[in-house]
Amino acid sequence: LSAIQAMMMKDVVVENTAVIGSIVELEFSDNTKETYFLLGARDGDPDKKYLSYRSRLGTAILGHSEGDSFEVPGNRTCKLCAVKPLPAALIAELDA
């Protein structure tokens, strides 16, 4: 526990790869689209589309780049359409 450090979302650099502290837009094989906020281990909240990177879906997404297709839980395939930075208001809330 002494090695655990809080992650400051304001310091996250978001480019085209899904990282903790990014918004990810997915398109599933059935043509449905979903947008999630990929966040820390304890930040998951399905009602707000906050996805913990340690969840099964978060683990499947983490590290993929825009344009990648991959399998997610439920034997579904999806494509990572876009990766964007978190909005400033959410960064401020998470870093508080």
Residue, then its C-alpha position, 0 to 999 in steps of 0.5 A: l500500500s505504501a507504493i500506491q499513488a493517486m493519479m492526477m487526471k490533469d497530467v494525463v496526455v491523451e493522443n490516439t490510444a485508450v489510457i486511464g483518463s480518456i473518453v473512448e468511443l466504441e462501435f460494436s459489431d451490431n452497429t451500436k455505439e457507446t461512449y465511456f470515460l475510462l477512469g481509475a480503479r475505484d471510479g466506475d459508475p455505470d449510470k454516468k458511463y464511468l468505466s474502471y480500467r480494472s473492469r472487464l470492459g475497461t481491461a479490454i479497451l485499455g491500450h488499444s489505438e483508434g481504428d483497432s478492432f478487438e473482442v470485449p466481454g460477451n463475445r462481442t467485437c468492437k472498434l475503437c473509433a475515437v479517443k479524446p481527453l476528459p472534459a475540464a470539469l470532470i478532471a477537476e472533480l476527479d483531482a479534488 
